[in-house]
Amino acid sequence: MGEGAVLGVVQPVVSGCAGGVGSVLVGHPFETVKARLQTGVKPAWPGLRGAFAGIAAPLSGQVPFWGSFYLGYSIGTALKWDDSQAAQMFAGSVAGAFSSFMLTPADAVKVQAQIRQTSALTALRETLRSGGLRELFRPLPPTMGRMVPASAVWFWTKEQATERGCSAFVVRDPSPPTTTTHTPP
C-alpha cells in the first residue's frame, strides 16, 4: 500500500475521531445537566469537574463510531461508479454499514446498563459472560437496518447541499476578491 493509499485511509479515520472527540467535549456537559434533570436531581450546574464526570463512556463509543463512519464514507466514495445521486447514496450506505460494527456493541452495552440499572462496565462484563462476543453483535441486523438508509440519506443530503452552495464550508473561489481603487486625477 502506497503512501497516498495509507493517507487515504488514515485521514478520514483521524478526522472522524477528532470530530467525535470535539462533539463529546462540547456535548457532554449538556448531557450531564440533562441527565440530572431527567433523574430529578437538582438542576444546578455541577461545576467544571462534575460536568465532565463519566466522559470516558461517550468518548469510548463516539470516537470509534465517527472514525468508522467517515472511513466507510471514504471507502464508499472510492467505490462510486459515477457522481450520480444513486452513487452518492451508495457511498453513504457504506458509511452506515461500517459504523454499525462500532455502534452495535456500544448500544448493546448501553441498553443492558439501562435495563439492569448498572454501570456500562458491569453490563459489558455480564453481557460477555452470558453470551460472549456474539451477544454484543446480536443487535447488528436492526442497527444496520437503521444506519444504512439513514446514512445514505445523510450523506446524499450533505452532497446535494454542497453542490447547490448551501454549505458554509464550500469554497467557490479561493482567491481574494479584487478591489479597484480610484485615484482622483
CNS distance restraints for C-alpha pairs under 8 A (distance, minus, plus):
assign (resid   1 and name CA) (resid   5 and name CA) 5.98 0.50 0.50
assign (resid   1 and name CA) (resid   6 and name CA) 6.55 0.50 0.50
assign (resid   2 and name CA) (resid   6 and name CA) 6.30 0.50 0.50
assign (resid   3 and name CA) (resid   7 and name CA) 6.15 0.50 0.50
assign (resid   4 and name CA) (resid   8 and name CA) 6.00 0.50 0.50
assign (resid   5 and name CA) (resid   9 and name CA) 6.44 0.50 0.50
assign (resid   6 and name CA) (resid  10 and name CA) 6.03 0.50 0.50
assign (resid   7 and name CA) (resid  11 and name CA) 5.58 0.50 0.50
assign (resid   8 and name CA) (resid  12 and name CA) 7.14 0.50 0.50
assign (resid   8 and name CA) (resid  74 and name CA) 7.83 0.50 0.50
assign (resid   9 and name CA) (resid  13 and name CA) 6.73 0.50 0.50
assign (resid   9 and name CA) (resid  71 and name CA) 6.66 0.50 0.50
assign (resid   9 and name CA) (resid  74 and name CA) 7.70 0.50 0.50
assign (resid  10 and name CA) (resid  14 and name CA) 6.00 0.50 0.50
assign (resid  11 and name CA) (resid  15 and name CA) 5.93 0.50 0.50
assign (resid  12 and name CA) (resid  16 and name CA) 5.78 0.50 0.50
assign (resid  12 and name CA) (resid  67 and name CA) 6.75 0.50 0.50
assign (resid  12 and name CA) (resid  70 and name CA) 5.31 0.50 0.50
assign (resid  12 and name CA) (resid  71 and name CA) 5.20 0.50 0.50
assign (resid  12 and name CA) (resid  74 and name CA) 6.74 0.50 0.50
assign (resid  13 and name CA) (resid  17 and name CA) 6.00 0.50 0.50
assign (resid  13 and name CA) (resid  66 and name CA) 7.70 0.50 0.50
assign (resid  13 and name CA) (resid  67 and name CA) 4.22 0.50 0.50
assign (resid  13 and name CA) (resid  68 and name CA) 6.40 0.50 0.50
assign (resid  13 and name CA) (resid  70 and name CA) 6.28 0.50 0.50
assign (resid  13 and name CA) (resid  71 and name CA) 5.43 0.50 0.50
assign (resid  14 and name CA) (resid  18 and name CA) 5.98 0.50 0.50
assign (resid  14 and name CA) (resid  67 and name CA) 6.48 0.50 0.50
assign (resid  15 and name CA) (resid  19 and name CA) 6.13 0.50 0.50
assign (resid  15 and name CA) (resid  67 and name CA) 7.04 0.50 0.50
assign (resid  15 and name CA) (resid  70 and name CA) 7.79 0.50 0.50
assign (resid  16 and name CA) (resid  20 and name CA) 6.12 0.50 0.50
assign (resid  16 and name CA) (resid  63 and name CA) 7.37 0.50 0.50
assign (resid  16 and name CA) (resid  66 and name CA) 4.71 0.50 0.50
assign (resid  16 and name CA) (resid  67 and name CA) 4.14 0.50 0.50
assign (resid  16 and name CA) (resid  68 and name CA) 7.41 0.50 0.50
assign (resid  16 and name CA) (resid  69 and name CA) 7.17 0.50 0.50
assign (resid  16 and name CA) (resid  70 and name CA) 5.63 0.50 0.50
assign (resid  16 and name CA) (resid  71 and name CA) 7.78 0.50 0.50
assign (resid  17 and name CA) (resid  21 and name CA) 6.21 0.50 0.50
assign (resid  17 and name CA) (resid  62 and name CA) 7.98 0.50 0.50
assign (resid  17 and name CA) (resid  63 and name CA) 4.72 0.50 0.50
assign (resid  17 and name CA) (resid  64 and name CA) 6.30 0.50 0.50
assign (resid  17 and name CA) (resid  65 and name CA) 7.83 0.50 0.50
assign (resid  17 and name CA) (resid  66 and name CA) 5.60 0.50 0.50
assign (resid  17 and name CA) (resid  67 and name CA) 4.62 0.50 0.50
assign (resid  18 and name CA) (resid  22 and name CA) 6.20 0.50 0.50
assign (resid  18 and name CA) (resid  63 and name CA) 7.39 0.50 0.50
assign (resid  19 and name CA) (resid  23 and name CA) 6.02 0.50 0.50
assign (resid  19 and name CA) (resid  63 and name CA) 7.74 0.50 0.50
assign (resid  19 and name CA) (resid  66 and name CA) 7.12 0.50 0.50
assign (resid  20 and name CA) (resid  24 and name CA) 6.18 0.50 0.50
assign (resid  20 and name CA) (resid  59 and name CA) 7.52 0.50 0.50
assign (resid  20 and name CA) (resid  62 and name CA) 5.58 0.50 0.50
assign (resid  20 and name CA) (resid  63 and name CA) 4.59 0.50 0.50
assign (resid  20 and name CA) (resid  64 and name CA) 7.86 0.50 0.50
assign (resid  20 and name CA) (resid  65 and name CA) 7.79 0.50 0.50
assign (resid  20 and name CA) (resid  66 and name CA) 5.61 0.50 0.50
assign (resid  20 and name CA) (resid  67 and name CA) 7.62 0.50 0.50
assign (resid  21 and name CA) (resid  25 and name CA) 6.06 0.50 0.50
assign (resid  21 and name CA) (resid  59 and name CA) 6.52 0.50 0.50
assign (resid  21 and name CA) (resid  62 and name CA) 7.53 0.50 0.50
assign (resid  21 and name CA) (resid  63 and name CA) 5.94 0.50 0.50
assign (resid  22 and name CA) (resid  26 and name CA) 6.15 0.50 0.50
assign (resid  23 and name CA) (resid  27 and name CA) 5.80 0.50 0.50
assign (resid  24 and name CA) (resid  28 and name CA) 5.33 0.50 0.50
assign (resid  24 and name CA) (resid  55 and name CA) 7.70 0.50 0.50
assign (resid  24 and name CA) (resid  58 and name CA) 6.67 0.50 0.50
assign (resid  24 and name CA) (resid  59 and name CA) 6.43 0.50 0.50
assign (resid  24 and name CA) (resid  62 and name CA) 7.41 0.50 0.50
assign (resid  25 and name CA) (resid  29 and name CA) 7.60 0.50 0.50
assign (resid  26 and name CA) (resid  30 and name CA) 7.84 0.50 0.50
assign (resid  27 and name CA) (resid  31 and name CA) 6.24 0.50 0.50
assign (resid  28 and name CA) (resid  32 and name CA) 6.11 0.50 0.50
assign (resid  28 and name CA) (resid  51 and name CA) 7.23 0.50 0.50
assign (resid  28 and name CA) (resid  52 and name CA) 6.51 0.50 0.50
assign (resid  28 and name CA) (resid  55 and name CA) 6.77 0.50 0.50
assign (resid  28 and name CA) (resid  58 and name CA) 8.00 0.50 0.50
assign (resid  29 and name CA) (resid  33 and name CA) 6.41 0.50 0.50
assign (resid  29 and name CA) (resid  51 and name CA) 4.56 0.50 0.50
assign (resid  29 and name CA) (resid  52 and name CA) 5.86 0.50 0.50
assign (resid  30 and name CA) (resid  34 and name CA) 6.06 0.50 0.50
assign (resid  30 and name CA) (resid  51 and name CA) 7.79 0.50 0.50
assign (resid  31 and name CA) (resid  35 and name CA) 5.99 0.50 0.50
assign (resid  32 and name CA) (resid  36 and name CA) 6.24 0.50 0.50
assign (resid  32 and name CA) (resid  51 and name CA) 5.92 0.50 0.50
assign (resid  32 and name CA) (resid  52 and name CA) 7.56 0.50 0.50
assign (resid  32 and name CA) (resid  53 and name CA) 7.88 0.50 0.50
assign (resid  33 and name CA) (resid  37 and name CA) 6.25 0.50 0.50
assign (resid  33 and name CA) (resid  43 and name CA) 6.61 0.50 0.50
assign (resid  33 and name CA) (resid  44 and name CA) 7.74 0.50 0.50
assign (resid  33 and name CA) (resid  45 and name CA) 7.00 0.50 0.50
assign (resid  33 and name CA) (resid  46 and name CA) 7.62 0.50 0.50
assign (resid  33 and name CA) (resid  51 and name CA) 7.45 0.50 0.50
assign (resid  34 and name CA) (resid  38 and name CA) 6.15 0.50 0.50
assign (resid  35 and name CA) (resid  39 and name CA) 6.14 0.50 0.50
assign (resid  36 and name CA) (resid  40 and name CA) 6.17 0.50 0.50
assign (resid  36 and name CA) (resid  41 and name CA) 4.90 0.50 0.50
assign (resid  36 and name CA) (resid  42 and name CA) 6.86 0.50 0.50
assign (resid  36 and name CA) (resid  43 and name CA) 6.07 0.50 0.50
assign (resid  37 and name CA) (resid  41 and name CA) 5.93 0.50 0.50
assign (resid  37 and name CA) (resid  42 and name CA) 6.99 0.50 0.50
assign (resid  37 and name CA) (resid  43 and name CA) 5.52 0.50 0.50
assign (resid  45 and name CA) (resid  51 and name CA) 7.60 0.50 0.50
assign (resid  46 and name CA) (resid  50 and name CA) 4.95 0.50 0.50
assign (resid  46 and name CA) (resid  51 and name CA) 5.63 0.50 0.50
assign (resid  47 and name CA) (resid  51 and name CA) 5.91 0.50 0.50
assign (resid  48 and name CA) (resid  52 and name CA) 6.71 0.50 0.50
assign (resid  49 and name CA) (resid  53 and name CA) 6.47 0.50 0.50
assign (resid  54 and name CA) (resid  58 and name CA) 7.88 0.50 0.50
assign (resid  55 and name CA) (resid  59 and name CA) 6.23 0.50 0.50
assign (resid  56 and name CA) (resid  60 and name CA) 5.96 0.50 0.50
assign (resid  57 and name CA) (resid  61 and name CA) 6.43 0.50 0.50
assign (resid  57 and name CA) (resid 120 and name CA) 7.68 0.50 0.50
assign (resid  58 and name CA) (resid  62 and name CA) 5.60 0.50 0.50
assign (resid  58 and name CA) (resid  63 and name CA) 7.91 0.50 0.50
assign (resid  59 and name CA) (resid  63 and name CA) 5.56 0.50 0.50
assign (resid  60 and name CA) (resid  64 and name CA) 6.97 0.50 0.50
assign (resid  61 and name CA) (resid  65 and name CA) 6.24 0.50 0.50
assign (resid  61 and name CA) (resid 102 and name CA) 7.62 0.50 0.50
assign (resid  61 and name CA) (resid 103 and name CA) 7.23 0.50 0.50
assign (resid  61 and name CA) (resid 106 and name CA) 5.98 0.50 0.50
assign (resid  62 and name CA) (resid  66 and name CA) 6.10 0.50 0.50
assign (resid  63 and name CA) (resid  67 and name CA) 6.23 0.50 0.50
assign (resid  64 and name CA) (resid  68 and name CA) 6.03 0.50 0.50
assign (resid  64 and name CA) (resid 102 and name CA) 6.54 0.50 0.50
assign (resid  65 and name CA) (resid  69 and name CA) 6.01 0.50 0.50
assign (resid  65 and name CA) (resid  99 and name CA) 5.62 0.50 0.50
assign (resid  65 and name CA) (resid 102 and name CA) 5.38 0.50 0.50
assign (resid  65 and name CA) (resid 103 and name CA) 6.00 0.50 0.50
assign (resid  66 and name CA) (resid  70 and name CA) 6.24 0.50 0.50
assign (resid  66 and name CA) (resid  99 and name CA) 7.41 0.50 0.50
assign (resid  67 and name CA) (resid  71 and name CA) 6.11 0.50 0.50
assign (resid  68 and name CA) (resid  72 and name CA) 5.87 0.50 0.50
assign (resid  68 and name CA) (resid  95 and name CA) 7.34 0.50 0.50
assign (resid  68 and name CA) (resid  98 and name CA) 5.97 0.50 0.50
assign (resid  68 and name CA) (resid  99 and name CA) 5.06 0.50 0.50
assign (resid  68 and name CA) (resid 102 and name CA) 7.18 0.50 0.50
assign (resid  69 and name CA) (resid  73 and name CA) 6.32 0.50 0.50
assign (resid  69 and name CA) (resid  95 and name CA) 4.90 0.50 0.50
assign (resid  69 and name CA) (resid  96 and name CA) 6.57 0.50 0.50
assign (resid  69 and name CA) (resid  98 and name CA) 6.31 0.50 0.50
assign (resid  69 and name CA) (resid  99 and name CA) 4.79 0.50 0.50
assign (resid  70 and name CA) (resid  74 and name CA) 6.04 0.50 0.50
assign (resid  70 and name CA) (resid  95 and name CA) 6.47 0.50 0.50
assign (resid  71 and name CA) (resid  75 and name CA) 6.20 0.50 0.50
assign (resid  71 and name CA) (resid  95 and name CA) 7.04 0.50 0.50
assign (resid  71 and name CA) (resid  98 and name CA) 7.83 0.50 0.50
assign (resid  72 and name CA) (resid  76 and name CA) 5.97 0.50 0.50
assign (resid  72 and name CA) (resid  91 and name CA) 7.71 0.50 0.50
assign (resid  72 and name CA) (resid  92 and name CA) 7.84 0.50 0.50
assign (resid  72 and name CA) (resid  94 and name CA) 5.42 0.50 0.50
assign (resid  72 and name CA) (resid  95 and name CA) 3.88 0.50 0.50
assign (resid  72 and name CA) (resid  96 and name CA) 7.29 0.50 0.50
assign (resid  72 and name CA) (resid  97 and name CA) 7.52 0.50 0.50
assign (resid  72 and name CA) (resid  98 and name CA) 5.31 0.50 0.50
assign (resid  72 and name CA) (resid  99 and name CA) 7.13 0.50 0.50
assign (resid  73 and name CA) (resid  77 and name CA) 5.93 0.50 0.50
assign (resid  73 and name CA) (resid  91 and name CA) 5.48 0.50 0.50
assign (resid  73 and name CA) (resid  92 and name CA) 5.69 0.50 0.50
assign (resid  73 and name CA) (resid  93 and name CA) 7.91 0.50 0.50
assign (resid  73 and name CA) (resid  94 and name CA) 6.11 0.50 0.50
assign (resid  73 and name CA) (resid  95 and name CA) 4.46 0.50 0.50
assign (resid  74 and name CA) (resid  78 and name CA) 6.27 0.50 0.50
assign (resid  74 and name CA) (resid  91 and name CA) 7.64 0.50 0.50
assign (resid  74 and name CA) (resid  95 and name CA) 7.89 0.50 0.50
assign (resid  75 and name CA) (resid  79 and name CA) 6.29 0.50 0.50
assign (resid  75 and name CA) (resid  91 and name CA) 7.38 0.50 0.50
assign (resid  75 and name CA) (resid  94 and name CA) 7.44 0.50 0.50
assign (resid  75 and name CA) (resid  95 and name CA) 7.99 0.50 0.50
assign (resid  76 and name CA) (resid  80 and name CA) 6.28 0.50 0.50
assign (resid  76 and name CA) (resid  90 and name CA) 6.70 0.50 0.50
assign (resid  76 and name CA) (resid  91 and name CA) 3.80 0.50 0.50
assign (resid  76 and name CA) (resid  92 and name CA) 6.80 0.50 0.50
assign (resid  76 and name CA) (resid  93 and name CA) 7.73 0.50 0.50
assign (resid  76 and name CA) (resid  94 and name CA) 5.31 0.50 0.50
assign (resid  76 and name CA) (resid  95 and name CA) 6.88 0.50 0.50
assign (resid  77 and name CA) (resid  88 and name CA) 7.42 0.50 0.50
assign (resid  77 and name CA) (resid  91 and name CA) 5.07 0.50 0.50
assign (resid  79 and name CA) (resid  91 and name CA) 7.46 0.50 0.50
assign (resid  80 and name CA) (resid  87 and name CA) 5.38 0.50 0.50
assign (resid  80 and name CA) (resid  88 and name CA) 7.34 0.50 0.50
assign (resid  80 and name CA) (resid  90 and name CA) 7.29 0.50 0.50
assign (resid  80 and name CA) (resid  91 and name CA) 6.64 0.50 0.50
assign (resid  81 and name CA) (resid  87 and name CA) 6.52 0.50 0.50
assign (resid  82 and name CA) (resid  87 and name CA) 6.26 0.50 0.50
assign (resid  83 and name CA) (resid  87 and name CA) 6.09 0.50 0.50
assign (resid  83 and name CA) (resid  88 and name CA) 6.67 0.50 0.50
assign (resid  84 and name CA) (resid  88 and name CA) 6.34 0.50 0.50
assign (resid  85 and name CA) (resid  89 and name CA) 6.24 0.50 0.50
assign (resid  85 and name CA) (resid 156 and name CA) 6.91 0.50 0.50
assign (resid  86 and name CA) (resid  90 and name CA) 6.16 0.50 0.50
assign (resid  87 and name CA) (resid  91 and name CA) 6.30 0.50 0.50
assign (resid  88 and name CA) (resid  92 and name CA) 6.42 0.50 0.50
assign (resid  88 and name CA) (resid 152 and name CA) 7.49 0.50 0.50
assign (resid  88 and name CA) (resid 155 and name CA) 7.06 0.50 0.50
assign (resid  88 and name CA) (resid 156 and name CA) 5.52 0.50 0.50
assign (resid  88 and name CA) (resid 159 and name CA) 7.42 0.50 0.50
assign (resid  89 and name CA) (resid  93 and name CA) 6.11 0.50 0.50
assign (resid  89 and name CA) (resid 151 and name CA) 7.98 0.50 0.50
assign (resid  89 and name CA) (resid 152 and name CA) 4.38 0.50 0.50
assign (resid  89 and name CA) (resid 153 and name CA) 6.35 0.50 0.50
assign (resid  89 and name CA) (resid 155 and name CA) 6.73 0.50 0.50
assign (resid  89 and name CA) (resid 156 and name CA) 5.30 0.50 0.50
assign (resid  90 and name CA) (resid  94 and name CA) 6.35 0.50 0.50
assign (resid  90 and name CA) (resid 152 and name CA) 6.35 0.50 0.50
assign (resid  91 and name CA) (resid  95 and name CA) 6.57 0.50 0.50
assign (resid  91 and name CA) (resid 152 and name CA) 6.96 0.50 0.50
assign (resid  91 and name CA) (resid 155 and name CA) 7.75 0.50 0.50
assign (resid  92 and name CA) (resid  96 and name CA) 6.41 0.50 0.50
assign (resid  92 and name CA) (resid 148 and name CA) 7.44 0.50 0.50
assign (resid  92 and name CA) (resid 151 and name CA) 5.06 0.50 0.50
assign (resid  92 and name CA) (resid 152 and name CA) 3.94 0.50 0.50
assign (resid  92 and name CA) (resid 153 and name CA) 7.12 0.50 0.50
assign (resid  92 and name CA) (resid 154 and name CA) 7.10 0.50 0.50
assign (resid  92 and name CA) (resid 155 and name CA) 5.13 0.50 0.50
assign (resid  92 and name CA) (resid 156 and name CA) 6.89 0.50 0.50
assign (resid  93 and name CA) (resid  97 and name CA) 6.20 0.50 0.50
assign (resid  93 and name CA) (resid 147 and name CA) 7.64 0.50 0.50
assign (resid  93 and name CA) (resid 148 and name CA) 4.52 0.50 0.50
assign (resid  93 and name CA) (resid 149 and name CA) 6.11 0.50 0.50
assign (resid  93 and name CA) (resid 150 and name CA) 7.77 0.50 0.50
assign (resid  93 and name CA) (resid 151 and name CA) 5.49 0.50 0.50
assign (resid  93 and name CA) (resid 152 and name CA) 4.42 0.50 0.50
assign (resid  94 and name CA) (resid  98 and name CA) 6.12 0.50 0.50
assign (resid  94 and name CA) (resid 148 and name CA) 7.03 0.50 0.50
assign (resid  94 and name CA) (resid 152 and name CA) 7.88 0.50 0.50
assign (resid  95 and name CA) (resid  99 and name CA) 6.05 0.50 0.50
assign (resid  95 and name CA) (resid 148 and name CA) 7.38 0.50 0.50
assign (resid  95 and name CA) (resid 151 and name CA) 6.53 0.50 0.50
assign (resid  95 and name CA) (resid 152 and name CA) 7.85 0.50 0.50
assign (resid  96 and name CA) (resid 100 and name CA) 6.05 0.50 0.50
assign (resid  96 and name CA) (resid 144 and name CA) 6.90 0.50 0.50
assign (resid  96 and name CA) (resid 147 and name CA) 4.72 0.50 0.50
assign (resid  96 and name CA) (resid 148 and name CA) 4.29 0.50 0.50
assign (resid  96 and name CA) (resid 149 and name CA) 7.44 0.50 0.50
assign (resid  96 and name CA) (resid 150 and name CA) 7.39 0.50 0.50
assign (resid  96 and name CA) (resid 151 and name CA) 5.09 0.50 0.50
assign (resid  96 and name CA) (resid 152 and name CA) 7.24 0.50 0.50
assign (resid  97 and name CA) (resid 101 and name CA) 7.17 0.50 0.50
assign (resid  97 and name CA) (resid 144 and name CA) 5.93 0.50 0.50
assign (resid  97 and name CA) (resid 147 and name CA) 6.76 0.50 0.50
assign (resid  97 and name CA) (resid 148 and name CA) 5.57 0.50 0.50
assign (resid  98 and name CA) (resid 102 and name CA) 7.53 0.50 0.50
assign (resid  99 and name CA) (resid 103 and name CA) 6.04 0.50 0.50
assign (resid  99 and name CA) (resid 147 and name CA) 7.89 0.50 0.50
assign (resid 100 and name CA) (resid 104 and name CA) 5.67 0.50 0.50
assign (resid 100 and name CA) (resid 140 and name CA) 6.86 0.50 0.50
assign (resid 100 and name CA) (resid 143 and name CA) 6.16 0.50 0.50
assign (resid 100 and name CA) (resid 144 and name CA) 5.69 0.50 0.50
assign (resid 100 and name CA) (resid 147 and name CA) 6.62 0.50 0.50
assign (resid 101 and name CA) (resid 105 and name CA) 7.40 0.50 0.50
assign (resid 101 and name CA) (resid 137 and name CA) 7.88 0.50 0.50
assign (resid 101 and name CA) (resid 140 and name CA) 7.21 0.50 0.50
assign (resid 102 and name CA) (resid 106 and name CA) 6.99 0.50 0.50
assign (resid 103 and name CA) (resid 107 and name CA) 6.02 0.50 0.50
assign (resid 103 and name CA) (resid 143 and name CA) 7.89 0.50 0.50
assign (resid 104 and name CA) (resid 108 and name CA) 6.01 0.50 0.50
assign (resid 104 and name CA) (resid 136 and name CA) 7.06 0.50 0.50
assign (resid 104 and name CA) (resid 137 and name CA) 6.07 0.50 0.50
assign (resid 104 and name CA) (resid 139 and name CA) 6.37 0.50 0.50
assign (resid 104 and name CA) (resid 140 and name CA) 5.70 0.50 0.50
assign (resid 104 and name CA) (resid 143 and name CA) 6.44 0.50 0.50
assign (resid 105 and name CA) (resid 109 and name CA) 6.21 0.50 0.50
assign (resid 105 and name CA) (resid 136 and name CA) 4.79 0.50 0.50
assign (resid 105 and name CA) (resid 137 and name CA) 5.84 0.50 0.50
assign (resid 106 and name CA) (resid 110 and name CA) 6.14 0.50 0.50
assign (resid 107 and name CA) (resid 111 and name CA) 6.04 0.50 0.50
assign (resid 108 and name CA) (resid 112 and name CA) 6.25 0.50 0.50
assign (resid 108 and name CA) (resid 136 and name CA) 5.84 0.50 0.50
assign (resid 108 and name CA) (resid 137 and name CA) 7.65 0.50 0.50
assign (resid 108 and name CA) (resid 139 and name CA) 7.07 0.50 0.50
assign (resid 109 and name CA) (resid 113 and name CA) 6.04 0.50 0.50
assign (resid 109 and name CA) (resid 120 and name CA) 6.15 0.50 0.50
assign (resid 109 and name CA) (resid 123 and name CA) 5.84 0.50 0.50
assign (resid 109 and name CA) (resid 124 and name CA) 5.57 0.50 0.50
assign (resid 109 and name CA) (resid 127 and name CA) 7.45 0.50 0.50
assign (resid 109 and name CA) (resid 136 and name CA) 7.33 0.50 0.50
assign (resid 110 and name CA) (resid 114 and name CA) 6.16 0.50 0.50
assign (resid 110 and name CA) (resid 120 and name CA) 6.29 0.50 0.50
assign (resid 110 and name CA) (resid 123 and name CA) 7.77 0.50 0.50
assign (resid 111 and name CA) (resid 115 and name CA) 6.07 0.50 0.50
assign (resid 112 and name CA) (resid 116 and name CA) 5.91 0.50 0.50
assign (resid 112 and name CA) (resid 117 and name CA) 7.96 0.50 0.50
assign (resid 112 and name CA) (resid 120 and name CA) 7.94 0.50 0.50
assign (resid 112 and name CA) (resid 123 and name CA) 5.73 0.50 0.50
assign (resid 112 and name CA) (resid 127 and name CA) 7.75 0.50 0.50
assign (resid 113 and name CA) (resid 117 and name CA) 5.42 0.50 0.50
assign (resid 113 and name CA) (resid 118 and name CA) 4.95 0.50 0.50
assign (resid 113 and name CA) (resid 119 and name CA) 5.73 0.50 0.50
assign (resid 113 and name CA) (resid 120 and name CA) 5.38 0.50 0.50
assign (resid 113 and name CA) (resid 122 and name CA) 7.60 0.50 0.50
assign (resid 113 and name CA) (resid 123 and name CA) 5.11 0.50 0.50
assign (resid 114 and name CA) (resid 118 and name CA) 6.80 0.50 0.50
assign (resid 116 and name CA) (resid 123 and name CA) 7.63 0.50 0.50
assign (resid 118 and name CA) (resid 122 and name CA) 6.44 0.50 0.50
assign (resid 118 and name CA) (resid 123 and name CA) 6.52 0.50 0.50
assign (resid 119 and name CA) (resid 123 and name CA) 6.17 0.50 0.50
assign (resid 120 and name CA) (resid 124 and name CA) 6.01 0.50 0.50
assign (resid 121 and name CA) (resid 125 and name CA) 6.25 0.50 0.50
assign (resid 122 and name CA) (resid 126 and name CA) 6.16 0.50 0.50
assign (resid 123 and name CA) (resid 127 and name CA) 5.94 0.50 0.50
assign (resid 124 and name CA) (resid 128 and name CA) 6.10 0.50 0.50
assign (resid 125 and name CA) (resid 129 and name CA) 6.03 0.50 0.50
assign (resid 126 and name CA) (resid 130 and name CA) 6.04 0.50 0.50
assign (resid 127 and name CA) (resid 131 and name CA) 5.98 0.50 0.50
assign (resid 127 and name CA) (resid 132 and name CA) 6.70 0.50 0.50
assign (resid 127 and name CA) (resid 135 and name CA) 6.63 0.50 0.50
assign (resid 127 and name CA) (resid 136 and name CA) 7.09 0.50 0.50
assign (resid 128 and name CA) (resid 132 and name CA) 4.04 0.50 0.50
assign (resid 128 and name CA) (resid 133 and name CA) 6.09 0.50 0.50
assign (resid 128 and name CA) (resid 135 and name CA) 7.00 0.50 0.50
assign (resid 128 and name CA) (resid 136 and name CA) 7.39 0.50 0.50
assign (resid 130 and name CA) (resid 135 and name CA) 7.84 0.50 0.50
assign (resid 131 and name CA) (resid 135 and name CA) 4.82 0.50 0.50
assign (resid 131 and name CA) (resid 136 and name CA) 7.87 0.50 0.50
assign (resid 132 and name CA) (resid 136 and name CA) 7.15 0.50 0.50
assign (resid 133 and name CA) (resid 137 and name CA) 6.63 0.50 0.50
assign (resid 134 and name CA) (resid 138 and name CA) 6.00 0.50 0.50
assign (resid 139 and name CA) (resid 143 and name CA) 6.21 0.50 0.50
assign (resid 140 and name CA) (resid 144 and name CA) 6.00 0.50 0.50
assign (resid 141 and name CA) (resid 145 and name CA) 6.01 0.50 0.50
assign (resid 142 and name CA) (resid 146 and name CA) 6.27 0.50 0.50
assign (resid 143 and name CA) (resid 147 and name CA) 5.99 0.50 0.50
assign (resid 144 and name CA) (resid 148 and name CA) 5.51 0.50 0.50
assign (resid 145 and name CA) (resid 149 and name CA) 7.08 0.50 0.50
assign (resid 146 and name CA) (resid 150 and name CA) 6.17 0.50 0.50
assign (resid 147 and name CA) (resid 151 and name CA) 5.67 0.50 0.50
assign (resid 148 and name CA) (resid 152 and name CA) 6.12 0.50 0.50
assign (resid 149 and name CA) (resid 153 and name CA) 6.23 0.50 0.50
assign (resid 150 and name CA) (resid 154 and name CA) 6.01 0.50 0.50
assign (resid 151 and name CA) (resid 155 and name CA) 6.03 0.50 0.50
assign (resid 152 and name CA) (resid 156 and name CA) 5.99 0.50 0.50
assign (resid 153 and name CA) (resid 157 and name CA) 5.88 0.50 0.50
assign (resid 154 and name CA) (resid 158 and name CA) 6.24 0.50 0.50
assign (resid 155 and name CA) (resid 159 and name CA) 6.06 0.50 0.50
assign (resid 156 and name CA) (resid 160 and name CA) 6.07 0.50 0.50
assign (resid 157 and name CA) (resid 161 and name CA) 6.06 0.50 0.50
assign (resid 158 and name CA) (resid 162 and name CA) 6.09 0.50 0.50
assign (resid 159 and name CA) (resid 163 and name CA) 6.03 0.50 0.50
assign (resid 160 and name CA) (resid 164 and name CA) 6.17 0.50 0.50
assign (resid 161 and name CA) (resid 165 and name CA) 6.17 0.50 0.50
assign (resid 161 and name CA) (resid 166 and name CA) 4.85 0.50 0.50
assign (resid 161 and name CA) (resid 167 and name CA) 6.09 0.50 0.50
assign (resid 162 and name CA) (resid 166 and name CA) 5.68 0.50 0.50
assign (resid 162 and name CA) (resid 167 and name CA) 5.22 0.50 0.50
assign (resid 162 and name CA) (resid 170 and name CA) 6.53 0.50 0.50
assign (resid 165 and name CA) (resid 170 and name CA) 6.66 0.50 0.50
